[in-house]
Amino acid sequence: MDPEDIDVVQPLDRERGISLEDFKLIKMHMSNYITKLAQNVKVRQRVVATAITYMRRVYTRRGLTEFDPRLVAPTCLYLAAKAEESTVQARLLVFYIKKMYPEDIRYRFEIKDILEMEMKILEALNYYLVVFHPYRSLTQFLQDAGMMDLMQFTWGIVNDTYKMDLILIHPPHLIALACIYIASVSKEKDSIAWFEELRVDMNVVKNISMEILDFYDNMMNNIEERINIAFSKLPLRSA
Amino acid sequence: MSNRGGGILGNHHHLQQQQQQHNNPNNKPEWLQQYDLIGKIGEGTYGLVFLARIKPPSPNRGKSIAIKKFKQSKDGDGVSPTAIREIMLLREITHENVVKLVNVHINPADMSLYLAFDYAEHDLYVGIASLLFVDLVMEILSTFVQGSGMRMSHLYSYIFSSLFPPFKLLGQEIIRYHRDKVNQAVNQYTVKSLLWQLLNGLNYLHRYALKLQGQSLLLVSLFPPPPHIPYYHGFFAAVIGSSIETLSHQISWYDLACILSLHSMMFHVCIRNFFMMSTCFILCEIVSLKVMGEGEEQGVVKIADFGLARIYQAPLKPLADNGVVVTIWYRAPELLLGAKHYTSAVGILISSLILARLTVSSYESDMWAVGCIFAELLTLKPLFQGAEVKATPNPFQLLVTNTKLLLFVLIILCYFSVINTSFTFSQLDQLDKIFKVLGHPTPEKWSTLVNLPHWQQDVQHIQGHKYDNTALYSVVHLSPKTPAYDLLSKMLEYDPRKRITAAQALEHEYFKTEPLPGRNAFVPYRPDEKAVNYPTRPVDNTADFEGTASIQPSQPVQSGNAVSGNMHGSHIVPNRNMPRQMPTMVGMPRMQPQGMAPYNMSSQAGVAGAMNPGGMPMQRGMANQAHQQQQMRRKDPGMGLPGYPQQRSRRSITLQAAADIRAMGLDLEIGHLTPILYNVNPYFVIVIVKLSNSELLSNDQNLLAF
């Protein structure tokens, strides 16, 4: 996918004053939300990654106003868990959502809401459910490069890439390479020779790395506040 | 600007409409109106399958579609994971010889899901591909056995479901039909076309697996899995040791095939719940080779049923040395000789027909199997029919359901012998059969031969008999000069590295000489030839999409459904009541398809006529013949086939099983996980019991009571 197709704020959202920046922040926040929720229900990282990818795919076609992200996020996790063979019960998700946001009425959902949303998400995804992730190639690359000591650090960076739309734009193995690149540079490992042996376009890898680094920079300044502002622009559920 | 708003409104409207329709069951949902429902063709635990045709306004009008309706889950778990997996894989795979997912529909009103497929009329002899799959189950099983701290050199597994309505098994297999009913060879053109399509599909899947990256593995399933199991918390599994060979002479290959899918499903749960094995080697299985029987796509081979298929991503742990498997008629000699480096060479996992792994050499045992199938198509007999080891009959399995609570109780009996010799009699015999036909392999012809463990271990045995001549051509009645013989011999090349690949085979001269392979394997090649009328699938044209029969409630099976019509989707389908009386009705599963026949029959003539307005040659006279064939099938379910293991009545096996379980003095503990290990010489018994619901208790007592 091209970034131009992804960074589109749907007309109805734009009407509500949601900017591209807000759109990205909300998606990022929802990615974190999925991750936290997943920690509670204990599913593997790949399920989380798939769930986030589903969520991002959905919002390339549907607007935030139309599909409430607070509901889309848990539902994507629910669907991804099924697709990745580690089914999580809907009532468990509902339980943990309540636990995470005991006061917040905007996060109050019933099992029925999740099941309904699941259907809508399946439709929005046009039933394309297979997602590939950088994790597998990451392990292979690190093994090949003999840099297994960087595993944990790099794995963390890969996890962070899901806070962006990278997974919709670039092939997973290039994302993995970019993360290895960042890791090796910041840990001052000499990996240039190894990268040169690979038959990949290093320009793309470097571009992805730059995007990741830009993202980290951007994260620095009062992110919480900006997220809150972005969310305030979302419509309240007419329950 | 208000595009999105329109969407929402539209949605609401749609929803309202659906709700109205739900209230008024006579109204079809809007999307269904593009199809003409012809009838129900199958029913299983996962849902219902309907035959329908696309209505006129569409450019594909008249085209037959199989619509699979998934039963929605009861416990509020949304779309069934089975459906999700099936959609997942089918969305990614597009090929003429892989069954095509035409459309997906969701009915938000009752949350039911419909998959529309191209319709496949005939199931190609399923046993072929499927039995090879057991290898896979073995691999999984052995992993879990290792996980539990046991060590064994051989592992045989077998699982069985007596519940699974073998309606799928009604599929009319071409080979069997020819052998038993027509008593004449399959026509050359048909053989060639089927083979070509098989190779074509295989080639695609092999390449697809390559494309998937890494060690991806694509497995294709034969039968739908029980959809409830993933939801299912308490389950009951018994794993009992024995060799599969002992079983296979009691149970037809056909049964075996149907069982396997269930099996592996069981293993998923088993592994997930208890053993938490490495990330995701949950995968499956067999291929159903469906041959389209109608219209434009008549006679096109489709690889179908992805219900249990997975894209396999995590590499399996290399396993020490686990052994041989189930039917070995289609196994490549390198496997028989104990090639065991799964990653680098052929592997147990890999031998499955459609199972594909990145390592190129893994495809070669597939090709061996294709070669065997080719020869079987030519002669109607299995090419290398090794002896099955005769031993005491052993218990197999039972599957008990409680319809009220939709709880599944599964018993799996897996047979594995412990500390067996590394090389079994049946393996030896199989090799002997191969050598008899193909001559002895020599290290000159097959350079890696000397590295294969059994070749070295058992030199006298293997090399004892000397077969020098190649007698293949006389077995398959082909002159050595013909391209067909050339292709066959290339598929049956001893050295896996020299064996022809699917891609190369497609380029082979055989497919370039007359008669050229065609998309329709069933039309007569020359106009003067008579087309063979294969029996068609029985269609119950009284059913509607709800699985109910509002039209003719007088029909016994359907009326049961009609009653539950209002709460349709509540999973209560007549045959599901059956297990409640499990002990007394063990004979039921086999009888069920026959029981279905009467009402299918009444509809058969009409359907066959209506199905093919264009009058494709194959369908000529179908109406009359279908009736006849149907009757023949009823009299002879086709189990006691010459050359195939005799089918004992299910009842007697089940009773035998019960007796054996008792004889072994198995204690079935309920309510908690109880692994019991019995060393019943020479078999090992593991029983894993986990029941979380007291409701299961009664089932269980039933089970023990008989």
Interface residues (C-beta under 8 A of the other chain):
Chain A: Q10 P11 L12 E15 R44 R46 G63 T65 E66 Y78 L79 K82 A83 E84 E85 S86 T87 Q89 A90 R91 I111 K112 I114 L115 E116 E118 M119 L122 E123 Y127 Y128 L129 V130 F132 R136 S137 Q140 H173
Chain B: M1 S2 N3 R4 G5 G7 I8 G76 D77 G78 V79 P81 I84 R85 I87 M88 L89 R91 E92 V104 I106 P108 M111 Q213 G214 P230 Y231 H268 R272 T279 C280 I282 R310 I311 Q313 A314
